[in-house]
Amino acid sequence: MSTITDLIEKLPPDLQKEVKDFAEFLVAKRTRKQGHKLRQDWAGALKEFRGKYDSLELQEKSMDWRGQ
């Protein structure tokens, strides 16, 4: 079984650069994901509307409020 290095060495230089660029992109993408945690400070922010709207209506209304 070939290693990734063996496979890359079989490519022409322009495609080797493309593989390198893609690998750098993947590393950067992973670094960004690890640096951000999911915020949940919004949880419960719409509870005053719980009895007034069902979940779909509340979703649509919140999108209206946000201007989307």
KOLFITI-674836 format. One record per residue: y, x, z of N, C-alpha, C, CB in turn; residue in one letter. Coordinates in steps of 0.001 Angstrom, whole numbers. Glycine has a CB too. Layout:
REM KOLFITI-674836
DOLO      n_Y      n_X      n_Z     ca_Y     ca_X     ca_Z      c_Y      c_X      c_Z     cb_Y     cb_X     cb_Z  resn
DOLO        Y        X        Z        Y        X        Z        Y        X        Z        Y        X        Z     A
...
***
This chain:
REM KOLFITI-674836
DOLO      n_Y      n_X      n_Z     ca_Y     ca_X     ca_Z      c_Y      c_X      c_Z     cb_Y     cb_X     cb_Z  resn
DOLO    -1186      847        0        0        0        0     1244      888        0        1     -961     1228     M
DOLO     2175      550     -856     3402     1323     -967     4346     1038      188     4091     1028    -2285     S
DOLO     5071     2062      596     6124     1848     1586     7376     1414      841     6388     3141     2440     T
DOLO     8317      931     1575     9563      489      940    10269     1668      274    10496     -178     1978     I
DOLO    10168     2828      883    10787     4023      303    10146     4349    -1042    10657     5226     1265     T
DOLO     8815     4262    -1122     8121     4526    -2392     8584     3554    -3473     6591     4420    -2206     D
DOLO     8706     2295    -3109     9142     1294    -4082    10562     1551    -4551     9041      -99    -3486     L
DOLO    11433     1878    -3622    12841     2125    -3978    12965     3338    -4883    13694     2326    -2713     I
DOLO    12165     4363    -4617    12222     5577    -5437    11792     5327    -6876    11350     6655    -4830     E
DOLO    11038     4277    -7121    10603     3931    -8473    11696     3203    -9261     9351     3067    -8410     K
DOLO    12733     2759    -8574    13823     2033    -9236    14835     2994    -9836    14520     1091    -8250     L
DOLO    15545     2549   -10874    16644     3370   -11402    17790     3421   -10383    17152     2804   -12768     P
DOLO    18658     4443   -10498    19727     4639    -9509    20607     3412    -9270    20592     5772    -9943     P
DOLO    20930     2648   -10312    21798     1493   -10112    21117      429    -9245    22199      893   -11465     D
DOLO    19802      263    -9415    19090     -711    -8581    18852     -171    -7171    17752    -1088    -9229     L
DOLO    18708     1146    -7042    18603     1740    -5708    19869     1463    -4909    18351     3260    -5803     Q
DOLO    21026     1569    -5586    22300     1272    -4916    22359     -199    -4514    23496     1624    -5835     K
DOLO    21857    -1075    -5367    21852    -2502    -5061    20977    -2798    -3835    21356    -3305    -6278     E
DOLO    19828    -2155    -3755    18950    -2319    -2598    19650    -1816    -1341    17613    -1569    -2810     V
DOLO    20310     -672    -1441    21040     -111     -301    22138    -1067      152    21643     1261     -665     K
DOLO    22908    -1594     -799    23982    -2542     -462    23429    -3786      229    24752    -2950    -1729     D
DOLO    22299    -4292     -272    21704    -5477      320    21207    -5192     1731    20563    -5986     -548     F
DOLO    20584    -4037     1923    20100    -3665     3256    21275    -3547     4232    19309    -2329     3197     A
DOLO    22373    -2957     3794    23563    -2864     4652    24100    -4247     4992    24658    -2030     3968     E
DOLO    24083    -5158     4028    24508    -6533     4266    23642    -7189     5334    24454    -7345     2967     F
DOLO    22317    -7015     5230    21411    -7610     6210    21651    -7053     7612    19962    -7371     5797     L
DOLO    21892    -5757     7714    22171    -5145     9017    23464    -5713     9598    22269    -3604     8890     V
DOLO    24501    -5817     8773    25779    -6351     9242    25638    -7815     9663    26852    -6214     8147     A
DOLO    24885    -8587     8887    24672   -10000     9203    23965   -10155    10541    23859   -10683     8095     K
DOLO    22972    -9348    10767    22226    -9411    12030    23111    -9004    13206    20980    -8505    11967     R
DOLO    23934    -8005    13011    24841    -7545    14060    25835    -8643    14429    25590    -6276    13610     T
DOLO    26353    -9344    13413    27294   -10443    13681    26627   -11549    14472    27856   -11006    12373     R
DOLO    25386   -11907    14105    24680   -12986    14793    24410   -12629    16244    23369   -13302    14083     K
DOLO    24074   -11393    16507    23764   -10985    17866    25012   -10938    18730    23081    -9633    17865     Q
DOLO    26169   -10767    18113    27408   -10658    18857    28000   -11988    19283    28396    -9928    18052     G
DOLO    27538   -13083    18704    28096   -14397    19009    27053   -15283    19666    28632   -15064    17740     H
DOLO    27435   -15857    20755    26552   -16809    21415    27076   -18210    21146    26455   -16530    22948     K
DOLO    26167   -19149    21122    26531   -20532    20880    27381   -21055    22036    25273   -21400    20692     L
DOLO    28575   -21495    21692    29459   -22067    22707    29107   -23523    22922    30940   -21924    22299     R
DOLO    29133   -23954    24158    28890   -25360    24444    29971   -25910    25375    27495   -25549    25066     Q
DOLO    31152   -25336    25287    32240   -25793    26142    32755   -27176    25743    33376   -24794    26102     D
DOLO    32318   -27669    24616    32709   -28990    24138    31813   -30084    24703    32677   -29028    22622     W
DOLO    30703   -29725    25310    29702   -30704    25765    30348   -31735    26692    28528   -29992    26492     A
DOLO    30130   -32985    26395    30653   -34079    27201    32080   -34477    26869    30576   -33714    28626     G
DOLO    32677   -33823    25898    34074   -34081    25570    34320   -35502    25046    34541   -33081    24547     A
DOLO    33308   -36136    24489    33485   -37471    23922    32785   -38550    24740    32970   -37499    22501     L
DOLO    32442   -38228    25985    31670   -39189    26778    32431   -40478    27060    31259   -38560    28082     K
DOLO    33749   -40447    27012    34530   -41672    27240    34299   -42705    26135    36024   -41337    27333     E
DOLO    33772   -42257    24985    33519   -43160    23864    32057   -43590    23774    33933   -42498    22570     F
DOLO    31240   -43205    24743    29796   -43459    24707    29470   -44941    24525    29147   -42949    25986     R
DOLO    30114   -45821    25230    29818   -47249    25121    30498   -47924    23954    30211   -47940    26373     G
DOLO    31517   -47272    23396    32301   -47878    22327    31682   -47661    20939    33707   -47321    22350     K
DOLO    31021   -46524    20727    30451   -46179    19424    28989   -45768    19592    31264   -45041    18750     Y
DOLO    28165   -46035    18547    26823   -45458    18568    26948   -44023    18027    25794   -46328    17708     D
DOLO    25863   -43277    17996    25940   -41856    17657    26472   -41607    16247    24577   -41226    17798     S
DOLO    26064   -42434    15276    26541   -42253    13909    28032   -42583    13803    25732   -43131    12940     L
DOLO    28449   -43661    14426    29872   -44024    14401    30711   -42954    15088    30097   -45391    15080     E
DOLO    30200   -42422    16172    30925   -41375    16897    31033   -40110    16052    30230   -41062    18234     L
DOLO    29969   -39773    15333    30020   -38614    14456    31075   -38813    13368    28641   -38355    13827     Q
DOLO    31080   -39982    12736    32063   -40272    11697    33479   -40263    12262    31766   -41622    11046     E
DOLO    33667   -40860    13438    34984   -40917    14060    35480   -39512    14411    34942   -41798    15318     K
DOLO    34587   -38681    14947    35003   -37329    15314    35421   -36529    14082    33873   -36606    16054     S
DOLO    34751   -36784    12949    35144   -36104    11706    36527   -36602    11262    34083   -36348    10579     M
DOLO    36808   -37879    11441    38141   -38405    11118    39200   -37736    12004    38179   -39952    11299     D
DOLO    38919   -37621    13294    39870   -37019    14223    40143   -35558    13877    39352   -37129    15651     W
DOLO    39121   -34879    13371    39269   -33474    13012    39879   -33303    11627    37925   -32777    13073     R
DOLO    40056   -34409    10890    40676   -34347     9583    39748   -33917     8467    41816   -33434     9632     G
DOLO    38468   -34220     8601    37513   -33810     7553    37090   -34990     6743    36285   -33132     8153     Q
***
